[in-house]
Amino acid sequence: MKTSLGAILAIGLAGLQLVAVLIVVFTSYISSELTLIHHARNLLSDVGNNTMEHSKGFLQPAHGAAVLAAKLAQNKVVASEDQGLLEQLFFQQLQLSPQFSGIFYGDRAGRFVYVMRSDSPGPYRTKYITNGAEGRNTRLVWRDEAFRIVSERRDPEDTYDPRTRPWYTKALAERSTIWTDPYIFFSSQRPGITLAAPVFDAGGDIAGVMGVDIEIIDISRFLSRLSIGSTGKALIIHRNGDVIAHPDHSFISTPDANGALRFVKIWELADPIARSAFSGLFDRGALDTPRELSSQFTYDGSSYVSVVKPVISNDLPWTIAVYAPEDDFTAIIRGNRYRNLWIAVAVTAVTAFIGLLMANFIYRPVRAFAVRSALVSQGELDPSAPLPKTYKELERANAALMQQIAARKQTESEYGQTFERASRAIAQIEPADGRFIRANPKFCELTGYARDDLLQMRIADLASQVSPDPFAALKDERRQDVQLDEELQWETKDGRNIWVKFNAFVVRDEDGRSLYAVATVDDITEAKEKEKQIEKLNRDLSDLSKGHAMGRMATGLAHELNQPLAAIAQNADAALVAATRGDLQDDDLRIILTEIEQQALRAGDIIRALRSFVTEDNASRTSFDLAELAEQAERLVLAEAKEAAVKVGVVVADGLLVEANRTQVAQVIVNLLRNAIEALAQTEFTERRVTLSAVHTGDMVLVSVADTGPGIAPGLNLFTEFETTKPEGMGLGLSICRSIVEANDGSLWFDGGRGPGACFRFTLPADTRLTDRRGSEVA
Ligand code: ADP
């Protein structure tokens, strides 16, 4: 299928720009989404770093304060034995560092000073435990911001012993500043960690341990203030899986079996997204991430990005884990994508529409041109009609096309005229099935069918008898140059049988496919008829000549025999007379002589009978057209004449009727023509012609056969039997001819008197009707 120019233009202009727009939209979408996700990860990582720094920054002062206090105690700046001074120091520290919830010192003797924040009755509470000689004593003192005592009481129930606490034992064991793991503070029920620094005495032994309680709930508060996307969260997880800070700090503590509070493990966390994102990292009980981990995961059908930082340090084996929904970062871009998509669709629609308009604008003159060309080619539009407004290229194409159309029309018209006006019958035939496509008037005339009748017929329908398909070769596509030349018998519409000479060939296109067959048909019925007649004449002649040769031989013999036989008869007569006179008395001799006479007479009778057989054969006389017979005779000698390069001319007026035996006259004419041709064949003359002519003279018709040959050989006795100059000749021809002519009441003679060559003439009685007619014509 050929694509139309209009379609190509429309697809080209509208389709290509649609593809271009879509490519731009999708590549920008994909690249922007990838960039945003990358950016989200960076952001989460930054949040992690930030949180880490914040946590460190949050804990750093505690470290400084504890170490400072320990150093002060160690260097006796503040006497560690003086619980009052320690209290004052601790009070000041608490006021300076809001993240400190309490500062304390416990010594080897089990004494303990602990200043912590309180709600009531005063903002600060101090716990003193003395463990002297008078025994253990616990006292609680509440103070206001100005260090004035607000309230005071003893607590005899108290059993607290600092030396059993984890911070004490750990600092004692490690002999350096230590951080405890986060735990839920006993007094405040809040999460925190304790930093403990040993205080050494002069001897290098540990005199006691100085500690700072830091509530880490503030880290959770800090996390809750972070904005990570719109719904992202950061949390801090201990290496052991405890969630120690979460934006919602109520999530991180839970009561243990004893009713005390403990941290929630990450896999127990009430934040299901964080649980799903990070619990996998603690499958083997503890986290170990030397490098930052970032990943993407799906929860409840939504995609998230997450980052897990490596643990802060060995002292603080915490990791910061951050997650956020992808949508927080890509939702805008997604929104944009849909908007862009719609914009792209709108742009495409508009540009496609413009493209179509343009395609139409470009294509319209081409279409008009195509329509015009089609109309011109069908003859419905004059090629000289003005060309509509169009392109230069098309104008040039038009000029070439019009030239071709004019040439084609000329050819068509010439062919049409030739076809229609041809003197021969021509038809176009479908080679496959022999149907008529076209037939000229001559064809209609020949077959008797009207053109419309023929167009409904096949060529085979004309055959007057069923015979093997003579047109089969036309159908054979493999035989490219097939040419039929057949003589066929057809039946005309009115039932006549005619003979036709049928010539056909197949016209093919450039690729060799057959288009149609052209058949040329000639009516050869008449020629066939003539041929038949000539054949018959030939047959008759040969029969006749056989009879006449014998007859003439017999005549010759009779002529030769007649006189000796007469002499025998005379001698026999004389012998008989002598015998009767008495010279001879022998009866036997008489009997013999009588027998001789009888035999001789009998022989004479036989000879006479033979002569009459030849000369009196005029039984089958008819009246016939001499012109027709002359033409047939000419045809019979045509082959010999051609071989001898002799021209035979016949000058006989039509309708010249004679009354004679037609076959015998034919033999005479043929004989004379042959003699002339044979005489000419032996000569070198350039003019080699025989003329057969006939004219009407009185009651007779005079026929002449004249040639331009050598004439009669000198000394030759014409019309005499066995006189011949030819090695194969019998010398009977002329004498038989003369006999025949005479038998038909005419005469034959040699007329050598005129010009070179020989001329034989004979007469035949003209048909009396002809004479009458001629007479009446003359009258
Ligand atoms: P045949 O043809 O057998 O010889 P014909 O009686 O027909 O017998 O002719 C006798 C002879 O007459 C021929 O051999 C030929 O020499 C001569 N003759 C007949 N017709 C012509 C002619 N037209 N021109 C010259 N010679 C002729």
Residues whose N, C-alpha, C, O or C-beta is under 5 A from the ligand:
A	BS01	ADP	N675 A676 A679 G711 I712 A713 E723 T724 T725 K726 G729 M730 G731 L732 G733 L734 S735 A758
